[in-house]
């Protein structure tokens, strides 16, 4: 099992996706905040 800290950021998100594609078990964490990151504001 692989822990990816910052899984909602650009690198963490892509790393998590890659690890899942190659069959690794991974856990993504994120910073607790009520603010939505700018790159997610484009999606309702």
PyMOL Python script that loads the backbone (N, CA, C, O; Angstrom):
from pymol import cmd

cmd.read_pdbstr("""\
ATOM      1  N   UNK A   1       0.854  -1.173   0.000  1.00  0.00           N
ATOM      2  CA  UNK A   1       0.000   0.000   0.000  1.00  0.00           C
ATOM      3  C   UNK A   1       0.899   1.235   0.000  1.00  0.00           C
ATOM      4  O   UNK A   1       1.890   1.299   0.727  1.00  0.00           O
ATOM      5  N   UNK A   2       0.539   2.197  -0.817  1.00  0.00           N
ATOM      6  CA  UNK A   2       1.316   3.426  -0.964  1.00  0.00           C
ATOM      7  C   UNK A   2       0.461   4.611  -0.529  1.00  0.00           C
ATOM      8  O   UNK A   2      -0.681   4.751  -0.968  1.00  0.00           O
ATOM      9  N   UNK A   3       1.008   5.458   0.329  1.00  0.00           N
ATOM     10  CA  UNK A   3       0.330   6.665   0.789  1.00  0.00           C
ATOM     11  C   UNK A   3       0.812   7.842  -0.046  1.00  0.00           C
ATOM     12  O   UNK A   3       2.013   8.100  -0.131  1.00  0.00           O
ATOM     13  N   UNK A   4      -0.124   8.552  -0.659  1.00  0.00           N
ATOM     14  CA  UNK A   4       0.199   9.744  -1.447  1.00  0.00           C
ATOM     15  C   UNK A   4      -0.371  10.944  -0.700  1.00  0.00           C
ATOM     16  O   UNK A   4      -1.588  11.119  -0.629  1.00  0.00           O
ATOM     17  N   UNK A   5       0.512  11.765  -0.147  1.00  0.00           N
ATOM     18  CA  UNK A   5       0.091  12.961   0.586  1.00  0.00           C
ATOM     19  C   UNK A   5      -0.134  14.078  -0.421  1.00  0.00           C
ATOM     20  O   UNK A   5       0.701  14.307  -1.296  1.00  0.00           O
ATOM     21  N   UNK A   6      -1.258  14.772  -0.300  1.00  0.00           N
ATOM     22  CA  UNK A   6      -1.579  15.835  -1.254  1.00  0.00           C
ATOM     23  C   UNK A   6      -2.229  15.281  -2.510  1.00  0.00           C
ATOM     24  O   UNK A   6      -1.949  15.740  -3.618  1.00  0.00           O
ATOM     25  N   UNK A   7      -3.090  14.300  -2.334  1.00  0.00           N
ATOM     26  CA  UNK A   7      -3.695  13.609  -3.466  1.00  0.00           C
ATOM     27  C   UNK A   7      -4.640  14.428  -4.315  1.00  0.00           C
ATOM     28  O   UNK A   7      -5.031  13.979  -5.392  1.00  0.00           O
ATOM     29  N   UNK A   8      -5.023  15.617  -3.870  1.00  0.00           N
ATOM     30  CA  UNK A   8      -5.905  16.456  -4.679  1.00  0.00           C
ATOM     31  C   UNK A   8      -5.129  17.473  -5.509  1.00  0.00           C
ATOM     32  O   UNK A   8      -5.718  18.189  -6.319  1.00  0.00           O
ATOM     33  N   UNK A   9      -3.829  17.542  -5.316  1.00  0.00           N
ATOM     34  CA  UNK A   9      -3.003  18.442  -6.124  1.00  0.00           C
ATOM     35  C   UNK A   9      -2.679  17.811  -7.471  1.00  0.00           C
ATOM     36  O   UNK A   9      -3.027  16.658  -7.724  1.00  0.00           O
ATOM     37  N   UNK A  10      -2.019  18.563  -8.325  1.00  0.00           N
ATOM     38  CA  UNK A  10      -1.710  18.093  -9.676  1.00  0.00           C
ATOM     39  C   UNK A  10      -0.846  16.832  -9.655  1.00  0.00           C
ATOM     40  O   UNK A  10      -1.186  15.833 -10.289  1.00  0.00           O
ATOM     41  N   UNK A  11       0.258  16.880  -8.934  1.00  0.00           N
ATOM     42  CA  UNK A  11       1.160  15.725  -8.909  1.00  0.00           C
ATOM     43  C   UNK A  11       0.541  14.533  -8.193  1.00  0.00           C
ATOM     44  O   UNK A  11       0.604  13.407  -8.687  1.00  0.00           O
ATOM     45  N   UNK A  12      -0.058  14.778  -7.029  1.00  0.00           N
ATOM     46  CA  UNK A  12      -0.649  13.686  -6.264  1.00  0.00           C
ATOM     47  C   UNK A  12      -1.777  12.995  -6.997  1.00  0.00           C
ATOM     48  O   UNK A  12      -1.892  11.770  -6.950  1.00  0.00           O
ATOM     49  N   UNK A  13      -2.608  13.763  -7.671  1.00  0.00           N
ATOM     50  CA  UNK A  13      -3.728  13.206  -8.430  1.00  0.00           C
ATOM     51  C   UNK A  13      -3.224  12.316  -9.563  1.00  0.00           C
ATOM     52  O   UNK A  13      -3.710  11.200  -9.745  1.00  0.00           O
ATOM     53  N   UNK A  14      -2.256  12.808 -10.315  1.00  0.00           N
ATOM     54  CA  UNK A  14      -1.721  12.032 -11.432  1.00  0.00           C
ATOM     55  C   UNK A  14      -0.923  10.823 -10.957  1.00  0.00           C
ATOM     56  O   UNK A  14      -0.969   9.767 -11.588  1.00  0.00           O
ATOM     57  N   UNK A  15      -0.198  10.961  -9.863  1.00  0.00           N
ATOM     58  CA  UNK A  15       0.534   9.833  -9.307  1.00  0.00           C
ATOM     59  C   UNK A  15      -0.440   8.760  -8.829  1.00  0.00           C
ATOM     60  O   UNK A  15      -0.226   7.574  -9.079  1.00  0.00           O
ATOM     61  N   UNK A  16      -1.503   9.165  -8.147  1.00  0.00           N
ATOM     62  CA  UNK A  16      -2.511   8.211  -7.696  1.00  0.00           C
ATOM     63  C   UNK A  16      -3.161   7.472  -8.851  1.00  0.00           C
ATOM     64  O   UNK A  16      -3.380   6.263  -8.773  1.00  0.00           O
ATOM     65  N   UNK A  17      -3.469   8.184  -9.913  1.00  0.00           N
ATOM     66  CA  UNK A  17      -4.054   7.567 -11.106  1.00  0.00           C
ATOM     67  C   UNK A  17      -3.084   6.549 -11.714  1.00  0.00           C
ATOM     68  O   UNK A  17      -3.481   5.438 -12.063  1.00  0.00           O
ATOM     69  N   UNK A  18      -1.818   6.934 -11.835  1.00  0.00           N
ATOM     70  CA  UNK A  18      -0.804   6.036 -12.400  1.00  0.00           C
ATOM     71  C   UNK A  18      -0.647   4.781 -11.541  1.00  0.00           C
ATOM     72  O   UNK A  18      -0.603   3.670 -12.070  1.00  0.00           O
ATOM     73  N   UNK A  19      -0.561   4.949 -10.235  1.00  0.00           N
ATOM     74  CA  UNK A  19      -0.401   3.801  -9.348  1.00  0.00           C
ATOM     75  C   UNK A  19      -1.578   2.842  -9.465  1.00  0.00           C
ATOM     76  O   UNK A  19      -1.391   1.626  -9.453  1.00  0.00           O
ATOM     77  N   UNK A  20      -2.784   3.378  -9.578  1.00  0.00           N
ATOM     78  CA  UNK A  20      -3.967   2.533  -9.741  1.00  0.00           C
ATOM     79  C   UNK A  20      -3.921   1.788 -11.074  1.00  0.00           C
ATOM     80  O   UNK A  20      -4.297   0.618 -11.145  1.00  0.00           O
ATOM     81  N   UNK A  21      -3.464   2.460 -12.124  1.00  0.00           N
ATOM     82  CA  UNK A  21      -3.389   1.829 -13.446  1.00  0.00           C
ATOM     83  C   UNK A  21      -2.413   0.660 -13.477  1.00  0.00           C
ATOM     84  O   UNK A  21      -2.635  -0.312 -14.199  1.00  0.00           O
ATOM     85  N   UNK A  22      -1.333   0.745 -12.702  1.00  0.00           N
ATOM     86  CA  UNK A  22      -0.361  -0.346 -12.709  1.00  0.00           C
ATOM     87  C   UNK A  22      -0.653  -1.389 -11.634  1.00  0.00           C
ATOM     88  O   UNK A  22       0.138  -2.308 -11.422  1.00  0.00           O
ATOM     89  N   UNK A  23      -1.795  -1.241 -10.955  1.00  0.00           N
ATOM     90  CA  UNK A  23      -2.251  -2.259 -10.019  1.00  0.00           C
ATOM     91  C   UNK A  23      -1.804  -2.096  -8.580  1.00  0.00           C
ATOM     92  O   UNK A  23      -1.959  -3.025  -7.787  1.00  0.00           O
ATOM     93  N   UNK A  24      -1.258  -0.953  -8.219  1.00  0.00           N
ATOM     94  CA  UNK A  24      -0.842  -0.710  -6.840  1.00  0.00           C
ATOM     95  C   UNK A  24      -2.040  -0.259  -6.003  1.00  0.00           C
ATOM     96  O   UNK A  24      -2.946   0.408  -6.502  1.00  0.00           O
ATOM     97  N   UNK A  25      -2.028  -0.627  -4.746  1.00  0.00           N
ATOM     98  CA  UNK A  25      -3.021  -0.128  -3.807  1.00  0.00           C
ATOM     99  C   UNK A  25      -2.479   1.168  -3.222  1.00  0.00           C
ATOM    100  O   UNK A  25      -1.362   1.200  -2.706  1.00  0.00           O
ATOM    101  N   UNK A  26      -3.269   2.237  -3.300  1.00  0.00           N
ATOM    102  CA  UNK A  26      -2.787   3.514  -2.780  1.00  0.00           C
ATOM    103  C   UNK A  26      -3.902   4.238  -2.037  1.00  0.00           C
ATOM    104  O   UNK A  26      -5.088   4.029  -2.288  1.00  0.00           O
ATOM    105  N   UNK A  27      -3.482   5.089  -1.123  1.00  0.00           N
ATOM    106  CA  UNK A  27      -4.388   5.933  -0.350  1.00  0.00           C
ATOM    107  C   UNK A  27      -3.969   7.372  -0.610  1.00  0.00           C
ATOM    108  O   UNK A  27      -2.797   7.717  -0.463  1.00  0.00           O
ATOM    109  N   UNK A  28      -4.928   8.214  -0.999  1.00  0.00           N
ATOM    110  CA  UNK A  28      -4.658   9.627  -1.246  1.00  0.00           C
ATOM    111  C   UNK A  28      -5.194  10.445  -0.086  1.00  0.00           C
ATOM    112  O   UNK A  28      -6.317  10.222   0.369  1.00  0.00           O
ATOM    113  N   UNK A  29      -4.399  11.388   0.394  1.00  0.00           N
ATOM    114  CA  UNK A  29      -4.859  12.296   1.444  1.00  0.00           C
ATOM    115  C   UNK A  29      -4.925  13.707   0.879  1.00  0.00           C
ATOM    116  O   UNK A  29      -4.349  14.004  -0.168  1.00  0.00           O
ATOM    117  N   UNK A  30      -5.629  14.555   1.583  1.00  0.00           N
ATOM    118  CA  UNK A  30      -5.721  15.953   1.169  1.00  0.00           C
ATOM    119  C   UNK A  30      -5.742  16.824   2.415  1.00  0.00           C
ATOM    120  O   UNK A  30      -6.014  16.349   3.517  1.00  0.00           O
ATOM    121  N   UNK A  31      -5.457  18.086   2.227  1.00  0.00           N
ATOM    122  CA  UNK A  31      -5.487  19.050   3.325  1.00  0.00           C
ATOM    123  C   UNK A  31      -6.946  19.406   3.594  1.00  0.00           C
ATOM    124  O   UNK A  31      -7.706  19.661   2.660  1.00  0.00           O
ATOM    125  N   UNK A  32      -7.333  19.422   4.846  1.00  0.00           N
ATOM    126  CA  UNK A  32      -8.716  19.769   5.186  1.00  0.00           C
ATOM    127  C   UNK A  32      -8.923  21.264   5.004  1.00  0.00           C
ATOM    128  O   UNK A  32      -8.281  22.081   5.664  1.00  0.00           O
ATOM    129  N   UNK A  33      -9.820  21.602   4.108  1.00  0.00           N
ATOM    130  CA  UNK A  33     -10.135  23.006   3.862  1.00  0.00           C
ATOM    131  C   UNK A  33     -11.535  23.093   3.277  1.00  0.00           C
ATOM    132  O   UNK A  33     -12.005  22.157   2.629  1.00  0.00           O
ATOM    133  N   UNK A  34     -12.187  24.198   3.503  1.00  0.00           N
ATOM    134  CA  UNK A  34     -13.514  24.383   2.918  1.00  0.00           C
ATOM    135  C   UNK A  34     -13.420  25.067   1.559  1.00  0.00           C
ATOM    136  O   UNK A  34     -14.405  25.147   0.826  1.00  0.00           O
ATOM    137  N   UNK A  35     -12.220  25.561   1.228  1.00  0.00           N
ATOM    138  CA  UNK A  35     -12.021  26.241  -0.051  1.00  0.00           C
ATOM    139  C   UNK A  35     -11.782  25.214  -1.145  1.00  0.00           C
ATOM    140  O   UNK A  35     -11.013  24.269  -0.964  1.00  0.00           O
ATOM    141  N   UNK A  36     -12.439  25.401  -2.274  1.00  0.00           N
ATOM    142  CA  UNK A  36     -12.262  24.510  -3.412  1.00  0.00           C
ATOM    143  C   UNK A  36     -11.055  24.989  -4.210  1.00  0.00           C
ATOM    144  O   UNK A  36     -10.963  26.175  -4.526  1.00  0.00           O
ATOM    145  N   UNK A  37     -10.117  24.083  -4.544  1.00  0.00           N
ATOM    146  CA  UNK A  37      -8.972  24.503  -5.356  1.00  0.00           C
ATOM    147  C   UNK A  37      -9.413  25.091  -6.692  1.00  0.00           C
ATOM    148  O   UNK A  37     -10.426  24.675  -7.254  1.00  0.00           O
ATOM    149  N   UNK A  38      -8.659  26.052  -7.192  1.00  0.00           N
ATOM    150  CA  UNK A  38      -9.008  26.753  -8.428  1.00  0.00           C
ATOM    151  C   UNK A  38      -9.273  25.845  -9.608  1.00  0.00           C
ATOM    152  O   UNK A  38     -10.186  26.099 -10.394  1.00  0.00           O
ATOM    153  N   UNK A  39      -8.477  24.773  -9.746  1.00  0.00           N
ATOM    154  CA  UNK A  39      -8.670  23.910 -10.906  1.00  0.00           C
ATOM    155  C   UNK A  39      -9.950  23.093 -10.825  1.00  0.00           C
ATOM    156  O   UNK A  39     -10.388  22.553 -11.841  1.00  0.00           O
ATOM    157  N   UNK A  40     -10.567  22.984  -9.647  1.00  0.00           N
ATOM    158  CA  UNK A  40     -11.826  22.257  -9.519  1.00  0.00           C
ATOM    159  C   UNK A  40     -13.042  23.165  -9.646  1.00  0.00           C
ATOM    160  O   UNK A  40     -14.157  22.673  -9.818  1.00  0.00           O
ATOM    161  N   UNK A  41     -12.853  24.478  -9.565  1.00  0.00           N
ATOM    162  CA  UNK A  41     -13.975  25.408  -9.648  1.00  0.00           C
ATOM    163  C   UNK A  41     -14.638  25.382 -11.020  1.00  0.00           C
ATOM    164  O   UNK A  41     -15.781  25.814 -11.164  1.00  0.00           O
ATOM    165  N   UNK A  42     -13.934  24.882 -12.020  1.00  0.00           N
ATOM    166  CA  UNK A  42     -14.493  24.813 -13.374  1.00  0.00           C
ATOM    167  C   UNK A  42     -15.557  23.739 -13.506  1.00  0.00           C
ATOM    168  O   UNK A  42     -16.339  23.751 -14.457  1.00  0.00           O
ATOM    169  N   UNK A  43     -15.593  22.806 -12.555  1.00  0.00           N
ATOM    170  CA  UNK A  43     -16.519  21.676 -12.631  1.00  0.00           C
ATOM    171  C   UNK A  43     -17.619  21.837 -11.592  1.00  0.00           C
ATOM    172  O   UNK A  43     -17.334  21.993 -10.405  1.00  0.00           O
ATOM    173  N   UNK A  44     -18.873  21.801 -12.029  1.00  0.00           N
ATOM    174  CA  UNK A  44     -19.984  21.953 -11.073  1.00  0.00           C
ATOM    175  C   UNK A  44     -20.167  20.737 -10.183  1.00  0.00           C
ATOM    176  O   UNK A  44     -21.059  20.721  -9.335  1.00  0.00           O
TER     177      UNK A  44
END
""", "prot")
cmd.dss("prot")
cmd.show_as("cartoon", "prot")
cmd.util.cbc("prot")
cmd.orient("prot")
